[in-house]
Amino acid sequence: MSPITKSAKKSLRQNKRRRVNNLQRKKKIKDLFKKVNFLLSEEKTKEVEKLVPELYKALDKAVKTNTIKKQTAARKKSRLMKKLKSGN
């Protein structure tokens, strides 16, 4: 079923654009976490420390645009740093 009113059509266009952007942001975060976990398993902490700012930036951007919730980002950051400090 397609929208009928002009505003509903515009809303649909916006939703499609936003969905694509949100999925890209979430995918980037997921990929960065995979990379970090792999490097931690290889015990390459120097490389992980270089990726941390990039990951933080991606999380903060996702929060700013309401892609993920604020507390979710905080939890992910906290667990990442805990993992990094323990060297596991």
N, C-alpha and C positions, 0 to 999 in steps of 0.2 A: 504494500500500500504506500503510495507516494503522497507527500504533503500537498495540500491544496492552496492554502494562503501564501502570500508573498513572504510573510515573516517566518512561516514554517519551513519554506524552501531555503531561506537564508540560514535558519537555525540548523538545518540538515547539512548544508555546506560547511558551516562552522564546526559542527560535531565531527564530520569526516576529517577535516584538517587537524583538529585537536587530538583526535584518536591516533592519527599517524604520528604526530609529535610526541604524544605520551608514550606510545609503544617504542619509539626510537630512544627516548630518554631511559625508559625502563631496561631496554636491551643493553644500552651502554653501561648502565650500573651493573647489570648482571654479568656482562662480559668482563668488566674490570674486577669484580669480585672473584670470578673464575681465575683470572690471571694472577691475582694476588694470592689466592689459595694454592695455586700451582707453584708459584715462586716460594711460598712459605714451606710447602712440602719438599721443595728442592733446597731449602735453607738459604735462600738468596735474599737476605734482609735488606741489603743495600738497594736492590732493584725495587723491592716493595716500598721502601721509604720514598723512592722517587715517584711511585704511583699514587701514594696516599693523597697528595694535594689534588691530583686529577680526580680521584674518586670523591673526595670531599666536595669539590666543585660541582661534580655531576649530581651528588645528593642534594646539595644546597639549591641548585637550579631546579631540580625536580620538586623540592618543597616550595620554592618561590612560585612556581607555576601550578601548584596544587596537583601535581601528578602523584606524589606520595605524601603521606602525612608527616608532620614535623617530628613526632615521637618515633616514627618508623626510621627516619633518617638518623636520629640521635642514637637509637638502638643499634643500627648497623655500624655507625662510627665507633660506638663504644665497644662492640664485640670485635671489630677489626683491630682496634688498638690493644685490647686485652690479648688477642691472639698474637699480635706483633711483639708485645712485651714478654709474653711467656715463651716466645720463640718456637711456637708449635704451629 
